[in-house]
Amino acid sequence: MKLRLLIASTVLFSAVCFAAAVKPNEPGRLGGYIAVGASPDFLKDWLRPGSPHVPLVKQFHIGETAYVGFIVTGILPNDSGQARVAVDVRIARPDGSVLFEKTGYANVVGPTNKGAGFLIADPALDLEFDSTDPLGTYSIVAIFHDAVSKKGALCEVRIELIKKA
């Protein structure tokens, strides 16, 4: 397995879909999501007007890459209108052993608006599956920490590495 960072610009969004409608939280009610796509372009869907459909890809094959983004909502800005959110990330192999773990892996830092919306934490993460990776279910866990509101949120997504047919 090879891990790569994908730097995504931190941009405010007002509406989004994850296979189903997800509404943004009001500031102070922190929430986090893990988005997984089969292409690095899937995060660009968040920039489209309206309610874009952002897929949550659940299955991958050897030789494919899972593109993982960390989406935050309900950020409480400080008095200067700035967001300060850190995202801890942990990825476990099918046997439960830790593949990757980093406190403060991704961040949302900078201006945010005072209304409900979404921000993408930087950087995103690429998981490249190769022949040394065991088949089975991988767990991706993100813990979001808002330094202003002192609140946290937890999100877990499971993806499968399967044999090609």
C-alpha positions as a Markdown table, in Angstrom:
| # | Residue | x | y | z |
|---|---|---|---|---|
| 1 | Met | 0.0 | 0.0 | 0.0 |
| 2 | Lys | 1.3 | 3.4 | -0.8 |
| 3 | Leu | -0.2 | 6.6 | 0.8 |
| 4 | Arg | 0.0 | 9.9 | -0.9 |
| 5 | Leu | -1.2 | 13.3 | 0.2 |
| 6 | Leu | -3.5 | 15.2 | -2.1 |
| 7 | Ile | -3.6 | 18.9 | -1.4 |
| 8 | Ala | -7.2 | 20.2 | -1.9 |
| 9 | Ser | -8.1 | 23.8 | -1.7 |
| 10 | Thr | -10.2 | 24.7 | 1.4 |
| 11 | Val | -13.4 | 26.1 | 0.0 |
| 12 | Leu | -16.8 | 26.9 | 1.6 |
| 13 | Phe | -19.8 | 25.0 | 0.3 |
| 14 | Ser | -23.5 | 25.5 | 0.9 |
| 15 | Ala | -25.1 | 22.3 | -0.4 |
| 16 | Val | -23.9 | 18.8 | -1.1 |
| 17 | Cys | -25.0 | 15.2 | -1.5 |
| 18 | Phe | -23.4 | 11.9 | -0.5 |
| 19 | Ala | -25.6 | 9.5 | -2.4 |
| 20 | Ala | -28.3 | 11.0 | -0.3 |
| 21 | Ala | -28.9 | 14.6 | 0.8 |
| 22 | Val | -26.7 | 15.9 | 3.6 |
| 23 | Lys | -27.5 | 19.3 | 5.1 |
| 24 | Pro | -24.8 | 21.5 | 6.7 |
| 25 | Asn | -24.9 | 22.0 | 10.4 |
| 26 | Glu | -25.1 | 25.4 | 11.9 |
| 27 | Pro | -21.9 | 26.9 | 13.4 |
| 28 | Gly | -21.1 | 25.3 | 16.8 |
| 29 | Arg | -22.6 | 21.9 | 15.9 |
| 30 | Leu | -19.5 | 20.2 | 14.5 |
| 31 | Gly | -20.0 | 17.3 | 12.1 |
| 32 | Gly | -17.5 | 15.4 | 9.9 |
| 33 | Tyr | -17.8 | 13.1 | 6.9 |
| 34 | Ile | -15.3 | 10.9 | 5.0 |
| 35 | Ala | -15.7 | 11.0 | 1.2 |
| 36 | Val | -14.2 | 8.2 | -0.9 |
| 37 | Gly | -13.9 | 8.4 | -4.6 |
| 38 | Ala | -12.4 | 6.4 | -7.5 |
| 39 | Ser | -10.9 | 9.5 | -9.1 |
| 40 | Pro | -9.0 | 12.5 | -7.6 |
| 41 | Asp | -11.5 | 14.7 | -9.4 |
| 42 | Phe | -14.4 | 13.7 | -7.1 |
| 43 | Leu | -13.6 | 16.5 | -4.7 |
| 44 | Lys | -14.2 | 19.0 | -7.5 |
| 45 | Asp | -17.9 | 17.9 | -7.5 |
| 46 | Trp | -18.2 | 19.9 | -4.3 |
| 47 | Leu | -17.5 | 23.1 | -6.2 |
| 48 | Arg | -20.4 | 22.7 | -8.6 |
| 49 | Pro | -23.5 | 24.8 | -7.9 |
| 50 | Gly | -26.6 | 23.2 | -6.6 |
| 51 | Ser | -26.5 | 19.8 | -4.9 |
| 52 | Pro | -23.8 | 17.7 | -6.6 |
| 53 | His | -23.8 | 13.9 | -6.2 |
| 54 | Val | -20.5 | 12.9 | -4.5 |
| 55 | Pro | -20.1 | 9.1 | -4.6 |
| 56 | Leu | -19.0 | 7.0 | -1.7 |
| 57 | Val | -17.1 | 4.2 | -3.4 |
| 58 | Lys | -17.0 | 1.1 | -1.2 |
| 59 | Gln | -15.1 | -1.5 | -3.2 |
| 60 | Phe | -11.6 | -1.4 | -4.8 |
| 61 | His | -9.3 | -3.9 | -6.6 |
| 62 | Ile | -5.6 | -4.4 | -6.5 |
| 63 | Gly | -4.0 | -1.6 | -8.6 |
| 64 | Glu | -6.7 | 0.9 | -7.9 |
| 65 | Thr | -6.5 | 4.0 | -5.7 |
| 66 | Ala | -9.1 | 5.2 | -3.1 |
| 67 | Tyr | -9.2 | 9.0 | -3.0 |
| 68 | Val | -10.2 | 10.0 | 0.6 |
| 69 | Gly | -11.4 | 13.5 | 1.5 |
| 70 | Phe | -12.4 | 14.8 | 5.0 |
| 71 | Ile | -15.4 | 17.1 | 5.0 |
| 72 | Val | -16.3 | 19.3 | 7.9 |
| 73 | Thr | -19.6 | 21.2 | 8.8 |
| 74 | Gly | -20.7 | 23.2 | 11.8 |
| 75 | Ile | -17.4 | 25.0 | 12.3 |
| 76 | Leu | -17.6 | 27.8 | 14.8 |
| 77 | Pro | -15.4 | 30.7 | 13.6 |
| 78 | Asn | -13.3 | 32.7 | 16.0 |
| 79 | Asp | -13.9 | 36.5 | 16.6 |
| 80 | Ser | -11.9 | 37.2 | 13.4 |
| 81 | Gly | -14.1 | 34.8 | 11.3 |
| 82 | Gln | -11.3 | 32.2 | 11.1 |
| 83 | Ala | -11.8 | 28.4 | 11.3 |
| 84 | Arg | -9.4 | 26.1 | 13.2 |
| 85 | Val | -10.3 | 22.4 | 12.8 |
| 86 | Ala | -7.8 | 19.5 | 13.0 |
| 87 | Val | -8.6 | 16.0 | 11.7 |
| 88 | Asp | -7.0 | 12.9 | 13.2 |
| 89 | Val | -6.9 | 9.9 | 10.8 |
| 90 | Arg | -6.6 | 6.2 | 11.4 |
| 91 | Ile | -6.7 | 3.5 | 8.8 |
| 92 | Ala | -6.9 | -0.2 | 9.8 |
| 93 | Arg | -6.2 | -3.3 | 7.7 |
| 94 | Pro | -8.7 | -6.1 | 7.6 |
| 95 | Asp | -6.9 | -7.9 | 10.5 |
| 96 | Gly | -7.3 | -4.7 | 12.6 |
| 97 | Ser | -3.6 | -3.7 | 12.5 |
| 98 | Val | -2.9 | 0.0 | 11.9 |
| 99 | Leu | -2.0 | 0.8 | 8.3 |
| 100 | Phe | -1.8 | 4.6 | 8.9 |
| 101 | Glu | -2.4 | 6.8 | 11.9 |
| 102 | Lys | -1.7 | 10.5 | 12.3 |
| 103 | Thr | -3.0 | 13.0 | 14.9 |
| 104 | Gly | -3.7 | 16.4 | 13.2 |
| 105 | Tyr | -3.3 | 14.9 | 9.7 |
| 106 | Ala | -5.6 | 17.3 | 7.9 |
| 107 | Asn | -6.7 | 20.8 | 8.8 |
| 108 | Val | -9.2 | 23.5 | 8.1 |
| 109 | Val | -7.6 | 26.9 | 8.8 |
| 110 | Gly | -8.6 | 30.2 | 7.5 |
| 111 | Pro | -11.7 | 32.3 | 6.8 |
| 112 | Thr | -15.1 | 30.8 | 7.1 |
| 113 | Asn | -18.5 | 32.3 | 6.9 |
| 114 | Lys | -20.8 | 32.5 | 9.9 |
| 115 | Gly | -23.6 | 30.5 | 8.3 |
| 116 | Ala | -24.0 | 26.8 | 7.8 |
| 117 | Gly | -21.7 | 25.2 | 5.2 |
| 118 | Phe | -19.1 | 22.6 | 4.4 |
| 119 | Leu | -15.3 | 22.8 | 4.2 |
| 120 | Ile | -12.7 | 20.3 | 2.9 |
| 121 | Ala | -9.8 | 19.7 | 5.2 |
| 122 | Asp | -6.3 | 19.7 | 3.6 |
| 123 | Pro | -4.7 | 17.5 | 2.6 |
| 124 | Ala | -6.8 | 14.7 | 1.2 |
| 125 | Leu | -5.3 | 11.1 | 1.2 |
| 126 | Asp | -4.7 | 8.6 | -1.6 |
| 127 | Leu | -4.7 | 4.9 | -0.8 |
| 128 | Glu | -3.0 | 3.0 | -3.6 |
| 129 | Phe | -3.7 | -0.8 | -3.3 |
| 130 | Asp | -1.0 | -3.2 | -4.5 |
| 131 | Ser | -0.5 | -6.9 | -4.5 |
| 132 | Thr | 1.0 | -6.9 | -1.0 |
| 133 | Asp | -2.3 | -5.6 | 0.5 |
| 134 | Pro | -4.6 | -8.1 | 2.1 |
| 135 | Leu | -8.1 | -8.5 | 0.7 |
| 136 | Gly | -10.9 | -7.6 | 3.0 |
| 137 | Thr | -12.5 | -4.6 | 4.8 |
| 138 | Tyr | -10.4 | -1.5 | 5.7 |
| 139 | Ser | -11.6 | 1.0 | 8.3 |
| 140 | Ile | -11.0 | 4.7 | 7.8 |
| 141 | Val | -11.7 | 6.7 | 11.0 |
| 142 | Ala | -11.5 | 10.5 | 11.2 |
| 143 | Ile | -11.9 | 12.5 | 14.5 |
| 144 | Phe | -12.6 | 16.2 | 13.9 |
| 145 | His | -11.6 | 18.8 | 16.6 |
| 146 | Asp | -12.9 | 22.4 | 16.4 |
| 147 | Ala | -10.4 | 24.5 | 18.4 |
| 148 | Val | -12.9 | 27.4 | 18.8 |
| 149 | Ser | -16.0 | 25.5 | 20.0 |
| 150 | Lys | -13.9 | 22.8 | 21.7 |
| 151 | Lys | -16.2 | 20.2 | 20.2 |
| 152 | Gly | -15.4 | 17.0 | 18.4 |
| 153 | Ala | -17.0 | 14.7 | 15.9 |
| 154 | Leu | -16.2 | 11.1 | 14.8 |
| 155 | Cys | -16.8 | 9.5 | 11.4 |
| 156 | Glu | -15.9 | 6.0 | 10.2 |
| 157 | Val | -16.1 | 4.5 | 6.7 |
| 158 | Arg | -15.4 | 1.0 | 5.6 |
| 159 | Ile | -14.1 | 0.1 | 2.2 |
| 160 | Glu | -13.4 | -3.3 | 0.7 |
| 161 | Leu | -10.4 | -4.6 | -1.2 |
| 162 | Ile | -11.7 | -7.4 | -3.4 |
| 163 | Lys | -10.5 | -9.7 | -6.1 |
| 164 | Lys | -11.0 | -8.8 | -9.8 |
| 165 | Ala | -13.6 | -10.9 | -11.4 |
